[in-house]
Amino acid sequence: MTDRTTATTSSNAPWTKADHRKARKAAIAGGVGTLIEYYDFSLYGYLAVVVAPLFFPSSDPTTSLLASLAVFATAYLMRPLGGVVFGHVGDRFGRKTALLATLICMGFASMAMGLLPTHGQVGIWASVLLLLVRLMQGFSAGGEVGGSATFISESAPAHLKATYGAFTPLGSTGGFALAAGIAGLTSALTTDEQLQSWGWRIPFLLALPLTLFCLWARTRVEETHVAHGPGVKEDHAPIVKLFRRQPLALLQATGISAACNGTAYIGLTYMSIHLTTQLGYSRTTAYWTAFGVIALVALAMPIGGRIADRIGRMRFMAWSLVGFLALTLPAMSVMHHGIFIAAVAYLLVMVNTVGTQVGAYTLLPLLFERDLRFTGVAMGWNLGVVIAGGTAPLAAVWLIDRTGLVLSPAFFVMVCALVGLAALMGVRRRSRVADQRTW
């Protein structure tokens, strides 16, 4: 790591109360915004079982579900493009401007999702419109996490980067929990016929008030990056400079992201499908189980941040990846013994995501130089999501369909964990030449 990069990630200047107040405001605004964005983005995954026959009717329910999950995965292909566009805005014109833009884009797309006509109303155009809206959501999400992690990291002192950085995974995981809870509440308050007819639209339409609240929160924070005006010319775009100056950092960030998202998304988006379609639990029970587990994990993120700052961010993440390796297969093998045992096993696996997410969101901004940081974090994170995150539920359903093994998604998680451990080994060697407090 170069001296220039180290200089941007640590500072010997004493932190005042005003500095800590600024960091807290940045963490809250970043976390709340990420929560709303990930609520909007993940809601589709929880309602996939409901949406599938409405937009992809078929005599085979598995075929409809696979088509619906393919659209879920396709949205992730837009995330790298969103990372490039919003990263360019964030690195050239300021982090705050980019984060406000991602939020507006996601809010509009989610509202549109709740107003879409179904296949029974407009035929194949319903599927096309659904795909377009999901692509817009993916484009927006491409700039959110990288921007939030960068913004919070630049606002936090070196010895508390994980403590404040934990607000990003608190928001993203909390968004999944909120989506599961709203899906469960909607399912509980409507009959199957009402849910299929109009009930599924309500959670998407809630995006409007949530987006307005988040916009209010983000307009109140201070910028962390000196913005360049339209008249300032630079030789190359941030994405070009990223590939020229820091390709190894991008590769390491992609590996960490793939591990973090591949291990987490099985629990965040697929497990409620697994409990319903493979183990026979009711849809409402599965939603509420997912909500409870994911909410507990989200609430544990700030605790994980404190632990990571004490024992080391990379060490905390490495132990969590080992936890996924050791626990996923035995936990999934006992989930058929009743919903209580299934919930405990689910939580036992998902608690490891506290370490992987806190570690990843804290480490990635430290890999890149300041003028490339938004773009670098966004690209590394989104490439990893495309590889192993958005494809996780689709891969899980496909693996079970092809192999006949209900436990086959566990092997997907274990492979992702091994990838993460390999990436961390490379980062560890690199960190030895930098300020150890930041890692």
PADREN-458486 format. One record per residue (C-alpha): residue in one letter; x, y, z. Coordinates in steps of 0.05 Angstrom, whole numbers, plus 5000, padded with zeros to 4 digits. Each point is the difference from the previous one (the first is absolute). Layout:
% PADREN-458486
AXYZ
...
END
This chain:
% PADREN-458486
M500050005000
T502750684982
D501450555049
R494850444966
T494649485014
T502149925072
A499750755010
T492850024980
T497849455047
S503150235065
S501450655035
N503950215061
A495750615012
P495949975064
W492649904992
T495450515031
K492849925023
A497950344935
D503849484960
H496649435037
R493250334991
K501350064925
A502049264997
R493749795037
K495650414953
A503549704940
A499349295028
I492650095014
A498550334933
G504049464963
G496849445039
V492950254994
G500850114925
T502849314990
L494349715040
I494850324955
E503749814936
Y500849285021
Y492849955023
D498050224931
F504949554965
S499149365041
L492450025004
Y499549664933
G503949405026
Y495249895058
L493950074954
A503049574945
V495549415016
V493950464993
V502550404940
A502349394960
P493249754975
L497550724988
F505650184952
F502549314977
P494049534999
S501749274989
S497149325015
D506449845039
P500850445063
T507549885000
T500650284930
S496250635020
L504350085062
L506549914961
A497750534950
S498350485056
L506749885034
A503650094934
V497150704996
F502350105072
A507049794979
T499950414936
A499150645039
Y506949895030
L503150044931
M498350745000
R503650135066
P507050074971
L497450514950
G496650375057
G506649975038
V503750314941
V494950564990
F498850185073
G507349885016
H501850514948
V495250495031
G502549865070
D507350064983
R499350614956
F494350395031
G499349755071
R497549405039
K493650355024
T497650174930
A500949284977
L496549715061
L493950454990
A499749804927
T500149255016
L494450095050
I495450374952
C501249494945
M498449415046
G493750335029
F497250134931
A501449284977
S496749705061
M493850424992
A499649774928
M500649275022
G493750075042
L496150274940
L502049494948
P494649634960
T500249235004
H500549484945
G492549905003
Q499050744983
V505250154946
G503249334984
I507449954987
W500950755010
A499049895074
S506449585002
V503750524959
L497950585045
L501849605062
L506949884972
L501050734983
V498050235069
R504649495033
L505750244956
M498850715024
Q500149765072
G506549644987
F503050624968
S498250415061
A502449495051
G506749994963
G501750685029
E496949935069
V504349545042
G506750234972
G498050725011
S497449895070
A506249605021
T504650534970
F496250585030
I499949715070
S507349774997
E502350704981
S496150295058
A502649525053
P506650005040
A504949434985
H498849645066
L492450014992
K499149854927
A496549335013
T495750305055
Y497250534953
G500749574938
A495349495031
F494350474985
T500449814926
P498849255012
L495050195055
G496250374945
S500849494945
T498349405044
G494550405035
G497150144931
F499449254988
A496849915068
L495150564988
A498249714933
A498949315031
G495850315056
I495650414953
A499249394954
G498049585061
L495150535025
T496950074932
S499449244994
A496949955069
L494850544988
T497749764932
T497249354973
D503849634946
E495250284948
Q500850715025
L507649945002
Q500149744928
S495150544977
W502450655032
G503449865067
W506949904970
R500050724974
I499550335069
P507149875024
F502850304936
L495750625005
L502650145070
A506550214966
L497450714991
P499550225073
L506449615017
T503850344944
L497650705021
F502449875072
C506849774977
L500850604954
W498850455060
A505449645040
R505250024944
T499250744985
R502250165071
V507049694997
E506650334981
E504049824938
T506449605011
H503250084932
V502050644964
A495550034939
H502750214933
G495850494960
P497749874929
G505750434973
V505549585031
K503249534949
E503549355017
D503949534955
H495949385013
A493549785032
P500549695069
I498449304973
V505850054950
K504850235054
L497649455046
F501949454951
R506750334986
R502150175070
Q496749505046
P498149364964
L502449555057
A495850395050
L493949914955
L501349254995
Q500649945076
A493750415011
T496249564950
G502249365037
I498050285068
S493350234972
A498649334967
A501349645065
C495950495042
N494150004953
G500149274980
T499849775072
A494950525021
Y495049994943
I498249275010
G497250215067
L497650694980
T496149824937
Y499749254991
M498649715069
S492750215003
I499049664932
H503549385027
L495649975062
T493850054957
T501449594938
Q504949475026
L497949915073
G492550144996
Y499350565050
S494650524986
R501750634962
T498350465058
T504049575049
A506050024954
Y499650764992
W499650125075
T505749525013
A504350364949
F498150675030
G501849785071
V506749704981
I502150564954
A497750545048
L504249705056
V506049974954
A499050724980
L499550235072
A506549645015
M503950404947
P501950585048
I502549495051
G504049674944
G503050674982
R502550105071
I502949295001
A503450114933
D503450645023
R502649635061
I502649354971
G501250214928
R495350054940
M503449464958
R500549525059
F492650085015
M498149894928
A504549394994
W496949665061
S493050144972
L501849674933
V502549395038
G493350005037
F496349964933
L504549424979
A498849615064
L492750145015
T496050084936
L499349264981
P498249735069
A495250585012
M496249894935
S499749255014
V495650095062
M495250534974
H494549494985
H499249845075
G495050565014
I499950754990
F503350165067
I506149564984
A500050284929
A500250715027
V505649855049
A504149664946
Y498650574952
L502450505052
L506249595016
V502150054927
M498050734989
V503550275062
N506549904961
T497950544952
V501250525055
G507549884994
T500249944924
Q495850634987
V503250445053
G506849774976
A498550104926
Y496750685006
T505850255043
L505749704959
L497850174930
P500650775006
L507149905029
L502349654937
F499250604954
E502950694992
R495450585016
D498750244929
L498149294979
R496849765063
F492650064984
T501049674932
G504849475028
V495449795057
A493850014955
M503349594945
G503349495046
W493649915040
N495449954940
L504449514961
G500049555061
V492450075006
V499149814926
I504549395008
A497149715064
G494750445031
G494250124952
T501049304971
A499749665068
P492449865003
L499949794927
A506149555010
A496849695062
V493549834965
W503849754939
L504749565041
I494349675037
D496149894935
R506149704965
T503049585056
G493849835041
L503950185062
V496350475046
L506550185035
S503850194936
P499550765013
A504649895060
F505749814953
F499150654962
V500950385066
M506249605018
V503450154933
C498650745008
A503149985070
L506449694972
V500450554947
G499550525055
L505549695041
A504650004940
A498550744986
L501350185073
M506849674997
G502050474943
V497450615037
R503649795064
R506749994964
R498550694971
S497950305067
R506849875031
V502950614965
A494350455021
D497550305065
Q497849405040
R494750405038
T495850074937
W499749254987
END
